[in-house]
Amino acid sequence: MATSRRRRPAANFAEQAVALAWGAWTELGVSGWTSTHADWAIDPEPLILFTAWLRDADPRLRDEATDWCVRNWRHISKARLKNLLRDQPDDVAAAFGEFAATVGAHAGISWPGATHPRRYTITGRSTLPHLGRPSLAWLRLRAMFGVGARAEILRCFLAQIGGAMSVAALAVATGYTKRNVAEECDTLQRAGVLSVRAQGNRFYYSLARRAQLKAFVGEMPAVLPDWTATLNVTRELVAIERRSEAGGVKTLPVHASTTLRLIRKDLGELDIEAPPENARGAELWPALRDLGAMHLGAWSAGLWLSEDRPTSAREAGAADG
């Protein structure tokens, strides 16, 4: 069971990444030591892929997350795991293959991309807290609307302050196919939950009854992050830090340039200012290191900087008025 006692500050990106994952898993009911992310809405599928990638960075985290998945796999979307996995690099897919196979071997289920299970003994320490907890707002949505695209579409609209989204944009944001999203948007629009406007041959959807939906769903936390973008940035920062520690000073600028290319879109999704386009060579790694120290350092402690995108329940509530 988690306590309010905070662990010592993480010293490097790898430790900060583990602390971020622990904070999220503890909210989901994994047996952790500290409660740091009670103000964050937890999104499980990106977290599962990221935790699998961490592998031996923290064996206890990997094993307790596996235990949670064995016990609570019914709350996880296989379709979303499969779709999110397509956009992940090969090392994530390989690590998730073992994780998925291990969960499957003990839960009697089949997750996409499963390969060969590792040796593992169930710990039995994980639970699933009451879904009224603010940090479990997205799991609460699934309990209400089912584990599928419908709940994820509503999650996307609740997580943003306002505005309409196309089917294509919703498909990317939810991790479901365009066809699946289009069908669910049509159903929600017919039910009066969404409104729609046509622009050319595209349809743009928005929440028709935001206040009523929020009242029905219940209390949400202050921070509603884009977990896919957040964890993509975190993973690449850890990877470039590992390269810097392994030596290879001559090739580090090249790797830093590749890292920036890989995370630039995700930084944009988070409204984080990327290093300038004209940053080159030896300037890039220090710039990425400073970026990580500021943002990953805050995320690992359960903080969301004002410089990052202001996706918060309180601001969304102000927009309702």
C-alpha positions in Angstrom: 0.0 0.0 0.0 1.3 3.4 -0.9 2.2 6.1 1.6 2.5 9.8 1.3 6.3 9.7 2.0 8.2 10.8 -1.0 11.3 8.9 -2.2 14.6 10.7 -2.6 14.8 12.7 -5.8 15.9 10.7 -8.8 19.5 11.5 -10.0 19.3 10.8 -13.7 16.8 10.3 -16.5 16.7 6.5 -16.0 15.8 6.9 -12.3 13.3 9.6 -13.1 11.6 7.4 -15.7 11.3 4.6 -13.2 9.9 7.1 -10.6 7.3 8.3 -13.1 6.2 4.8 -13.9 6.1 3.8 -10.2 3.9 6.9 -9.4 1.5 5.9 -12.1 1.3 2.2 -11.2 0.9 3.0 -7.5 -2.3 4.9 -8.4 -3.6 1.9 -10.3 -3.1 -0.3 -7.3 0.4 -1.7 -7.6 2.2 -2.2 -4.3 4.4 0.9 -4.2 6.2 2.9 -1.6 5.0 6.4 -2.3 2.0 8.3 -3.7 3.2 11.0 -6.0 0.8 11.1 -8.9 -2.6 11.3 -7.2 -3.3 14.5 -9.2 -2.7 12.7 -12.6 -5.3 10.8 -14.7 -3.6 7.4 -15.4 -3.8 5.9 -18.9 -2.8 2.2 -18.7 -1.9 1.1 -22.2 0.9 3.5 -22.9 2.1 2.9 -19.3 2.2 -0.9 -19.9 4.3 -0.5 -23.1 6.7 1.9 -21.4 7.1 -0.4 -18.3 7.8 -3.4 -20.5 10.5 -1.3 -22.2 12.1 -0.4 -18.9 12.7 -4.2 -18.3 15.5 -4.6 -15.7 15.8 -0.9 -14.9 13.7 -1.9 -11.9 12.8 -5.6 -11.7 10.4 -5.1 -8.8 8.4 -2.5 -10.9 8.3 -4.9 -13.8 7.1 -7.8 -11.6 4.5 -5.8 -9.7 3.2 -4.3 -13.0 3.0 -7.8 -14.4 1.0 -8.9 -11.3 -1.4 -6.1 -11.8 -2.0 -7.0 -15.4 -2.6 -10.6 -14.6 -5.2 -9.6 -12.1 -6.8 -6.8 -13.9 -6.4 -7.6 -17.6 -10.2 -7.1 -18.2 -9.7 -3.4 -17.8 -7.1 -3.3 -20.6 -7.9 -2.9 -24.3 -6.1 -5.5 -26.5 -7.1 -3.5 -29.6 -5.5 -0.3 -28.2 -2.4 -2.1 -27.2 -2.1 -3.5 -30.7 -2.6 -0.1 -32.4 -0.3 1.8 -30.0 2.4 -0.9 -30.5 2.5 -0.2 -34.3 3.9 3.2 -33.7 6.6 2.1 -31.2 10.2 1.4 -32.1 11.4 -2.2 -32.4 13.0 -2.3 -28.9 9.6 -1.5 -27.3 7.9 -4.2 -29.4 10.5 -6.8 -28.4 10.3 -5.9 -24.7 6.5 -5.9 -24.8 6.4 -9.3 -26.5 8.0 -10.9 -23.4 5.8 -8.9 -21.0 2.6 -9.8 -22.9 3.6 -13.5 -23.1 4.3 -13.5 -19.3 0.9 -11.9 -18.5 -0.8 -14.3 -20.9 0.9 -17.4 -19.4 -0.5 -16.6 -16.0 -3.8 -15.0 -16.9 -4.8 -17.4 -19.7 -5.3 -14.6 -22.2 -3.6 -13.6 -25.5 -2.2 -10.1 -25.9 -0.9 -8.8 -29.2 2.8 -9.2 -30.0 3.3 -11.8 -27.3 6.5 -13.9 -27.8 8.1 -15.9 -25.0 7.3 -15.5 -21.3 10.1 -14.9 -18.8 10.4 -16.9 -15.6 7.9 -15.3 -13.2 6.1 -16.0 -10.0 2.9 -14.1 -9.2 3.4 -11.7 -6.3 -0.3 -11.3 -5.3 0.3 -7.8 -3.9 -1.5 -5.7 -6.5 -5.1 -4.6 -6.2 -7.5 -2.3 -8.1 -8.5 0.7 -5.9 -12.0 2.1 -5.8 -12.7 3.7 -9.2 -13.9 6.9 -7.5 -10.3 7.9 -7.0 -9.7 10.9 -9.2 -6.5 9.4 -10.8 -8.6 6.5 -12.0 -11.1 8.7 -14.0 -10.2 7.0 -17.3 -10.7 3.5 -15.9 -14.0 4.8 -14.4 -15.0 5.8 -18.0 -14.4 2.3 -19.1 -16.5 0.9 -16.3 -19.3 3.2 -17.5 -18.9 3.0 -21.3 -17.0 -0.2 -21.9 -13.4 -1.0 -22.7 -13.3 0.3 -26.3 -13.2 3.3 -28.6 -16.3 4.9 -27.1 -14.7 5.4 -23.7 -11.4 6.7 -25.3 -13.3 9.2 -27.5 -14.9 10.6 -24.4 -11.6 10.6 -22.6 -10.1 12.7 -25.4 -12.8 15.3 -25.2 -12.8 15.5 -21.5 -9.0 15.9 -21.5 -9.1 19.0 -23.7 -10.5 22.4 -22.9 -12.6 22.6 -26.0 -12.7 22.5 -29.8 -13.7 19.9 -32.4 -11.8 16.9 -33.6 -11.9 15.0 -36.8 -12.2 11.3 -37.0 -8.6 11.0 -38.1 -7.3 13.1 -35.2 -9.4 11.1 -32.8 -8.1 7.9 -34.2 -4.5 9.0 -33.4 -5.4 10.3 -30.0 -7.4 7.3 -28.9 -5.3 4.5 -30.4 -8.2 3.0 -32.3 -8.8 2.7 -36.1 -10.6 5.4 -38.1 -13.4 3.0 -38.9 -13.9 2.1 -35.2 -13.8 5.8 -34.2 -16.2 6.8 -37.0 -18.7 4.2 -35.9 -18.6 5.2 -32.3 -18.7 8.9 -33.0 -21.8 8.4 -35.1 -23.4 6.5 -32.2 -22.5 9.1 -29.7 -23.8 11.9 -31.9 -27.1 10.1 -32.4 -27.4 9.8 -28.6 -26.8 13.5 -28.2 -23.5 13.2 -26.5 -21.5 14.6 -29.4 -22.3 17.3 -31.9 -21.0 17.2 -35.5 -20.3 19.7 -38.3 -19.3 18.9 -41.8 -16.4 20.7 -43.5 -16.0 19.5 -47.1 -16.0 15.7 -46.9 -14.8 15.6 -43.3 -16.8 15.5 -40.1 -15.7 17.3 -36.9 -17.0 16.3 -33.6 -17.2 18.0 -30.2 -18.9 17.4 -26.9 -22.5 18.5 -26.9 -23.0 18.2 -23.1 -19.6 18.6 -21.5 -21.0 19.8 -18.1 -23.5 16.9 -17.9 -20.9 14.3 -18.9 -18.4 15.6 -16.3 -21.0 15.5 -13.6 -21.9 11.9 -14.6 -18.3 10.7 -14.8 -17.4 12.3 -11.4 -14.3 13.9 -10.0 -11.2 14.1 -12.2 -7.7 15.0 -11.2 -6.0 18.3 -12.0 -3.5 16.9 -14.5 -4.8 15.1 -17.7 -1.6 14.4 -19.6 -1.0 12.9 -23.0 0.6 9.8 -21.7 1.8 8.5 -25.1 3.7 11.7 -25.9 5.0 12.0 -22.3 6.4 8.5 -22.2 7.7 8.7 -25.8 9.8 11.8 -24.8 10.8 10.1 -21.5 12.0 6.9 -23.3 14.1 8.8 -25.8 15.7 11.0 -23.2 16.7 7.9 -21.2 18.1 6.3 -24.4 20.3 9.3 -25.3 21.5 9.6 -21.7 22.6 6.0 -21.8 24.5 6.6 -25.0 26.2 9.6 -23.4 27.2 7.5 -20.4 28.5 4.7 -22.6 31.0 7.0 -24.3 31.2 7.5 -28.0 31.6 11.2 -27.8 32.2 11.6 -31.5 28.8 10.0 -32.4 26.8 11.6 -29.6 25.8 14.7 -31.6 24.4 12.4 -34.3 22.4 10.5 -31.8 21.2 13.7 -30.2 20.0 14.9 -33.6 18.1 11.6 -34.1 16.6 11.9 -30.6 15.3 15.4 -31.3 13.8 14.3 -34.6 12.0 11.4 -32.8 10.5 13.5 -30.1 9.9 16.8 -31.8 6.2 15.9 -32.7 5.6 14.7 -29.1 7.1 17.9 -27.7 4.7 19.8 -29.9 1.8 17.7 -28.5 2.8 18.7 -25.0 3.5 22.3 -25.9 7.1 22.0 -24.8 9.5 24.2 -26.7 12.0 22.1 -28.5 15.7 23.1 -28.9 16.0 25.5 -31.8 16.2 24.2 -35.3 19.7 25.7 -35.7 21.1 23.8 -32.7 23.7 21.5 -34.1 26.6 19.2 -33.1 27.9 19.6 -29.5 25.1 22.0 -28.6 22.3 19.5 -28.9 23.0 17.1 -26.1 23.3 19.8 -23.5 20.0 21.3 -24.8 18.3 18.0 -24.5 19.8 17.4 -21.1 18.4 20.7 -19.9 15.0 20.0 -21.4 14.9 16.6 -19.6 16.1 18.0 -16.3 13.2 20.5 -16.3 10.3 18.4 -17.6 11.2 14.8 -16.8 12.4 15.9 -13.4 9.0 17.5 -12.7 7.0 14.5 -14.2 8.9 12.0 -12.0 7.8 13.9 -8.9 4.2 14.2 -10.0 4.4 17.8 -11.0 3.1 19.3 -14.3 4.9 22.5 -15.2 2.9 25.6 -16.3 5.1 25.6 -19.4 3.6 22.3 -20.5 0.2 22.1 -22.1 -2.4 23.2 -19.5 -4.7 20.2 -19.7 -6.3 20.3 -16.4 -9.8 19.5 -15.1 -10.0 22.9 -13.4 -9.3 24.8 -16.6 -11.7 22.7 -18.6 -14.3 23.5 -16.0 -13.7 27.2 -16.5 -14.2 26.7 -20.2 -17.6 25.2 -19.6 -18.9 28.5 -18.4 
